[in-house]
Amino acid sequence: MSKKAVVAIAKDPSVEVMVKQVFDELGGADTIIRKGSTVVLKPNAGHLGKDGTSVNTSPALVGEVIKAVKAAGARKVIVAESAAIGCDTIACLEDSGISDAARNAGVDEIRDIKSDKELIKVPIRDARSAITSVMLPRFLVEADHIINMPIFKSHASMVFTCALKNIKGVVQDKVHYDMHRTNLAMAMMDIWSVVRADLNIADLIWPAEGFGPHSPVPLDFGCVLASRDPVALDIVACHCVGLDTGKVSYFENARERGLGCADIDELEVRGKSIDEVYQKMWLPYLDGFDTWPEYEILPENSCSSCQSLVAFTMEKLKALDEYEKNSDAVIVLGAKKEVPDIEKERLILCGNCLRKHRDKGVAVNGCPPAEPHVAWAIIDRKDHMEIGPDLRDRMHSEEAPWNEYINALVAKKREERADGE
């Protein structure tokens, strides 16, 4: 009988206490970290965002893990990240407070993966996506240990982001882009096949609910989760926040790749139980398209990634005061033999699986597309195929109305939740 995957859950006001607890539940840091080893910590610092905004991993958590790893006998500790396309990694690490926390904890190096020049080409055997090889920095390939440190957030491209998605941040910008042009979920699993973290420590101290990731709304949850198994960790995290894992299609991709345990009944939870920490988060991406009856949305055969992206798009249109004026659009997602025969500018074709129909409508490239492109295609009624230089400027111009809208919506949802308790 195979050994069960173990997921440790800690809940305490002290981050230091929680880090010690999860390490202890997994057998102690010194059983995971070899003395004299080089350890790379991979937090989530993909965008600018101050400590407390839930954009990035808690700097306090990063600092305490560095201390624990050093105490276990690591010779060298490196914090490394590759920020989102168009974002400066070092600026994100500094803005988040992670750089300061890491330096105060005694980190040896802070590195920007996507600007690293000493790269090694690593083939991906039996690739299930179009990513058949990846250029990785030598320091990452040669590290003795990798510790993956995501924050749990609602995410338009993947429903949520945690351990599995966070490893996407070990690649260069070109690979980031290429991953969105193929099946993103499977591309993530292909990357995992060559970059295996020894340990995953997830920040659920202030996870983000609502329509993330660009406007996360922090929720006081107060937990840290840890596991050697990234799939098991994500499964348990979803159960802790009330997200139905059966509706998240990329767990099946992880199962196909043999990356870990995707069955809650086949893993072991230590420390706090799921019931003890459970708090329902508002993760609206899979609520169903009846939420927007003014639009005709054709989702058959689509994945959870495109479904969540279209849900995000509907709310984004409302925030930008573009929802009612564009309700003539017919939004298609998922592979289709046929698409509606209507005016080309009304037919919005989301994602690469509709590639063969692109002459019949407004085409949006990507698998899934970049977060703003579906909304822009609906508003502009023209193709959005590339992640161009206008991406960040236009996204920035839309931040203020979106933040105002989403904060009001989340406040309403929390009030409804409190009334129902």
C-alpha positions in Angstrom: 0.0 0.0 0.0 1.4 3.4 -1.0 2.1 6.0 1.6 -0.5 8.7 1.9 0.2 12.3 1.0 0.3 14.4 4.1 -1.0 18.0 4.3 -0.3 20.0 7.5 -2.6 22.9 8.5 -1.7 25.4 11.1 -3.8 28.3 12.5 -2.3 30.8 15.0 -1.9 34.6 15.3 1.9 34.1 15.1 3.4 33.3 11.7 6.5 32.0 13.4 4.4 29.5 15.4 2.5 28.4 12.2 5.8 27.8 10.3 7.1 25.7 13.2 3.9 23.7 13.4 3.7 22.8 9.8 7.4 21.7 9.7 6.9 19.7 12.8 3.8 18.0 11.4 5.8 17.0 8.4 8.6 15.5 10.5 10.7 18.6 11.1 12.7 20.9 8.8 15.9 18.9 9.4 14.2 15.9 7.8 13.4 17.8 4.7 16.5 20.1 4.3 19.9 18.5 4.0 22.7 20.1 5.9 25.0 22.1 3.7 22.4 22.3 0.9 21.3 25.2 -1.4 17.6 26.0 -1.1 15.6 28.1 -3.5 12.4 29.7 -2.1 9.8 30.6 -4.8 7.2 33.0 -3.4 4.4 34.5 -5.4 5.4 38.1 -6.3 4.1 38.5 -9.8 2.7 42.0 -9.5 3.2 45.2 -7.6 1.3 45.0 -4.3 2.1 46.0 -0.7 2.1 43.7 2.2 -1.5 43.2 3.3 -3.1 43.5 -0.1 -3.0 39.7 -0.8 -1.4 40.3 -4.2 1.8 38.5 -3.1 3.0 35.9 -0.6 3.2 37.3 3.0 6.7 38.7 3.6 6.5 37.5 7.2 5.9 34.0 6.0 8.9 34.1 3.6 11.1 35.4 6.4 10.1 32.7 8.9 10.6 29.9 6.4 14.1 31.3 5.6 14.9 31.2 9.3 13.6 27.7 9.7 15.6 26.5 6.6 18.8 28.2 7.9 18.3 26.6 11.3 17.9 23.2 9.7 21.4 23.6 8.3 21.0 25.0 4.8 24.3 26.5 3.5 22.7 28.9 1.0 19.2 30.3 0.7 18.0 32.0 -2.5 14.6 33.8 -3.0 13.8 33.7 -6.7 10.8 34.8 -8.8 9.8 35.6 -12.3 7.1 38.2 -12.3 4.2 38.4 -14.7 4.7 39.6 -18.3 5.4 43.3 -18.3 6.3 43.4 -14.6 9.7 44.0 -13.1 10.5 41.1 -10.7 12.8 43.0 -8.4 10.3 45.9 -8.1 7.6 43.4 -7.2 9.7 41.7 -4.6 10.7 45.1 -3.1 7.1 46.6 -3.2 5.7 43.5 -1.5 8.1 43.6 1.4 9.5 40.2 0.6 13.0 41.5 -0.2 13.2 43.3 3.1 11.9 40.3 5.1 14.2 38.0 3.3 17.3 40.2 3.9 16.3 40.5 7.6 16.0 36.7 7.9 19.5 36.2 6.4 18.8 35.3 2.8 22.0 34.9 0.7 20.6 36.0 -2.7 17.5 37.5 -4.2 17.2 36.7 -7.9 15.1 37.6 -10.9 14.6 34.4 -12.8 13.5 36.0 -16.0 16.6 38.2 -16.3 19.0 35.3 -15.5 21.6 34.8 -18.3 23.0 31.4 -17.4 20.3 29.1 -18.7 20.0 25.4 -19.3 17.7 23.9 -21.8 15.7 21.2 -20.1 13.6 18.8 -22.3 10.1 17.9 -21.1 9.6 14.3 -21.8 6.2 13.1 -22.9 4.9 16.8 -23.0 1.2 17.0 -23.0 1.2 20.7 -24.1 3.1 22.6 -26.8 5.9 23.3 -24.3 8.4 20.5 -25.1 11.4 22.1 -23.5 12.1 25.0 -21.1 15.1 27.2 -20.5 15.8 27.3 -16.7 18.4 29.2 -14.8 21.4 27.0 -13.7 21.0 28.0 -10.0 17.5 26.6 -10.0 18.4 23.4 -11.8 21.3 22.8 -9.5 19.6 23.7 -6.2 19.3 20.9 -3.7 15.8 21.9 -2.6 13.0 24.1 -4.0 10.3 25.4 -1.6 7.2 26.6 -3.4 5.5 29.4 -1.5 2.2 30.5 -3.1 -0.6 32.6 -1.7 -4.1 31.3 -2.2 -6.0 33.7 -4.5 -9.1 33.8 -6.7 -7.8 33.8 -10.3 -9.5 34.6 -13.6 -7.3 32.3 -15.7 -7.4 29.2 -13.4 -10.4 29.7 -11.0 -7.8 29.9 -8.1 -4.0 30.0 -7.8 -2.0 28.1 -5.2 0.8 25.5 -5.3 0.3 24.1 -8.8 0.1 27.4 -10.6 2.8 29.1 -8.6 5.6 27.0 -10.2 4.6 28.8 -13.5 6.8 31.6 -12.2 10.1 29.8 -12.8 10.2 30.6 -16.5 11.2 33.5 -18.8 8.6 35.9 -20.3 8.6 34.1 -23.6 7.6 30.8 -22.0 5.0 32.6 -19.9 3.5 33.8 -23.2 3.8 30.5 -24.9 2.1 28.7 -22.1 -1.0 30.9 -22.6 -1.0 30.0 -26.3 -1.3 26.3 -25.5 -3.3 24.5 -22.9 -2.2 26.5 -19.8 -3.2 23.9 -17.3 -1.4 21.1 -19.0 1.6 23.4 -19.7 1.8 24.0 -15.9 1.9 20.3 -15.3 4.6 19.9 -17.9 6.7 22.5 -16.1 6.1 20.6 -12.9 7.5 17.4 -14.5 10.9 19.1 -14.7 10.8 21.5 -11.7 9.6 19.5 -8.7 9.4 21.4 -5.4 10.5 19.4 -2.4 8.0 21.3 -0.2 5.0 23.5 -0.8 4.0 26.1 1.9 0.8 28.0 1.1 -0.1 31.4 2.5 -3.8 31.3 3.6 -3.1 34.0 6.2 -4.9 36.6 4.2 -6.1 34.8 1.0 -7.9 36.7 -1.7 -11.5 36.2 -2.6 -13.6 37.9 -5.3 -12.6 38.4 -9.0 -8.8 38.1 -8.7 -6.0 38.2 -9.3 -5.5 41.8 -10.3 -7.9 43.2 -7.6 -7.7 40.7 -4.7 -9.8 41.4 -1.7 -8.1 40.0 1.4 -9.9 37.7 3.8 -8.8 37.1 7.4 -8.2 33.4 7.3 -5.1 33.0 9.5 -3.7 29.7 8.2 -0.6 28.2 6.7 -0.7 24.9 4.8 2.3 22.7 3.9 2.9 19.5 2.0 5.5 17.7 -0.1 2.6 17.0 -2.5 1.4 20.1 -4.4 -1.8 18.5 -5.7 -2.8 17.3 -2.2 -2.1 20.8 -0.8 -4.3 22.5 -3.4 -7.1 19.9 -2.9 -7.0 20.5 0.9 -6.8 24.3 0.4 -9.9 24.2 -1.8 -11.8 22.2 0.8 -10.8 24.7 3.5 -12.3 27.6 1.6 -15.4 25.7 0.2 -14.3 25.5 -3.5 -15.8 22.4 -5.2 -12.7 20.6 -6.6 -14.9 18.6 -9.0 -15.5 21.8 -11.0 -11.8 22.6 -11.3 -10.7 20.8 -14.5 -6.9 21.1 -14.1 -6.9 18.6 -11.2 -7.5 16.0 -13.8 -4.4 17.3 -15.7 -2.3 16.9 -12.6 -3.7 13.4 -12.1 -2.7 12.5 -15.7 0.8 13.8 -15.1 1.1 11.8 -11.9 2.0 14.9 -9.9 0.3 13.9 -6.7 -2.9 12.9 -4.8 -6.1 14.6 -6.1 -8.5 12.5 -3.8 -9.3 14.1 -0.5 -10.1 10.6 0.9 -6.7 9.3 0.0 -4.6 11.8 1.9 -3.8 12.6 5.5 -4.4 16.0 7.2 -2.4 16.8 10.3 -2.5 19.7 12.7 -5.8 21.5 12.5 -8.6 19.7 10.7 -10.4 21.2 7.6 -13.5 21.6 9.7 -11.6 23.6 12.4 -10.4 26.2 9.9 -13.2 26.1 7.3 -14.4 29.5 6.1 -16.4 29.8 2.9 -14.6 32.2 0.5 -16.5 34.0 -2.3 -14.9 32.4 -5.3 -17.4 33.3 -8.0 -15.8 32.1 -11.2 -17.9 28.9 -11.3 -21.2 30.3 -10.2 -22.8 29.6 -13.6 -23.6 31.7 -16.6 -27.2 32.3 -15.6 -25.7 35.1 -13.5 -25.6 37.2 -16.7 -28.9 36.5 -18.5 -28.5 39.5 -20.8 -25.8 37.7 -22.7 -25.8 34.6 -24.8 -22.9 32.5 -23.6 -22.1 29.1 -25.3 -19.8 27.2 -22.9 -20.2 23.6 -24.0 -16.9 21.6 -24.1 -15.0 24.4 -22.4 -12.6 24.2 -19.5 -12.8 25.8 -16.1 -10.1 28.3 -17.2 -12.1 29.9 -20.0 -15.3 29.7 -17.9 -13.7 31.6 -15.1 -12.2 34.1 -17.6 -15.6 34.8 -19.1 -17.2 35.2 -15.7 -14.5 37.8 -14.8 -15.2 39.5 -18.2 -18.9 39.9 -17.4 -18.2 41.7 -14.2 -15.4 43.8 -15.8 -17.9 45.0 -18.4 -20.2 46.1 -15.6 -17.4 48.0 -13.8 -16.5 49.8 -17.0 -20.1 50.7 -17.8 -19.9 48.5 -20.9 -22.2 45.7 -20.0 -25.6 46.8 -21.3 -24.3 48.4 -24.4 -22.6 45.2 -25.5 -25.2 42.7 -24.7 -25.7 41.9 -28.4 -22.5 39.9 -28.2 -22.6 36.1 -28.4 -19.7 34.6 -26.5 -18.4 31.2 -27.5 -15.9 29.1 -25.5 -14.8 25.5 -25.8 -14.3 23.4 -28.9 -17.2 23.5 -31.3 -17.9 21.8 -34.7 -20.1 24.8 -35.6 -20.6 28.3 -34.4 -23.6 30.6 -34.8 -24.0 32.2 -38.2 -24.4 35.8 -37.2 -22.7 39.1 -37.9 -19.0 38.7 -37.4 -18.6 41.6 -35.0 -21.2 40.1 -32.6 -19.5 36.7 -32.4 -16.7 36.6 -29.8 -14.5 33.4 -30.1 -12.6 32.8 -26.9 -9.4 30.7 -27.0 -7.3 28.6 -29.2 -9.8 25.7 -29.4 -12.0 27.9 -31.7 -9.1 28.6 -34.0 -10.7 27.0 -37.0 -13.7 29.4 -36.8 -11.7 32.7 -36.6 -12.9 33.9 -40.0 -16.5 33.9 -38.7 -16.1 36.1 -35.6 -13.9 38.3 -33.4 -11.0 36.1 -32.3 -9.3 36.1 -28.9 -6.0 34.2 -28.8 -4.7 32.1 -25.9 -5.4 29.0 -23.9 -6.8 30.7 -21.9 -6.6 34.2 -23.3 -4.9 37.0 -21.3 -7.3 38.3 -18.6 -8.4 41.6 -20.3 -8.5 40.4 -23.9 -12.1 39.0 -23.9 -13.5 42.2 -22.5 -11.5 44.3 -25.0 -12.7 42.1 -27.9 -16.3 42.7 -26.8 -15.8 46.4 -26.4 -13.6 47.0 -29.4 -15.2 44.4 -31.7 -11.8 43.5 -33.1 -9.4 40.6 -32.7 -7.1 40.5 -29.6 -4.4 38.0 -30.5 -1.2 39.2 -28.9 0.0 40.5 -25.6 1.1 43.8 -26.9 2.6 47.0 -25.4 -0.8 48.5 -24.8 -1.7 45.7 -22.3 -0.3 47.2 -19.1 -1.3 50.8 -19.9 -4.9 49.9 -20.7 -5.2 47.6 -17.7 -3.8 50.4 -15.5 -6.4 52.8 -16.8 -9.2 50.4 -15.9 -8.0 49.7 -12.3 -9.8 52.5 -10.5 -13.3 51.7 -11.7 -12.7 48.0 -11.3 -11.4 48.3 -7.8 -14.3 50.5 -6.8 -16.8 48.1 -8.3 -15.3 44.9 -6.9 -14.8 46.3 -3.3 -18.5 47.2 -3.2 -19.5 43.8 -4.6 -17.3 41.9 -2.1 -18.6 44.0 0.8 -22.2 43.1 -0.2 -21.3 39.4 -0.5 -19.7 39.4 3.0 -22.8 41.1 4.5 -25.0 38.4 2.9 -22.7 35.7 4.2 -22.7 37.1 7.7 -26.5 37.4 7.7 -26.7 33.7 6.7 -24.5 32.5 9.5 
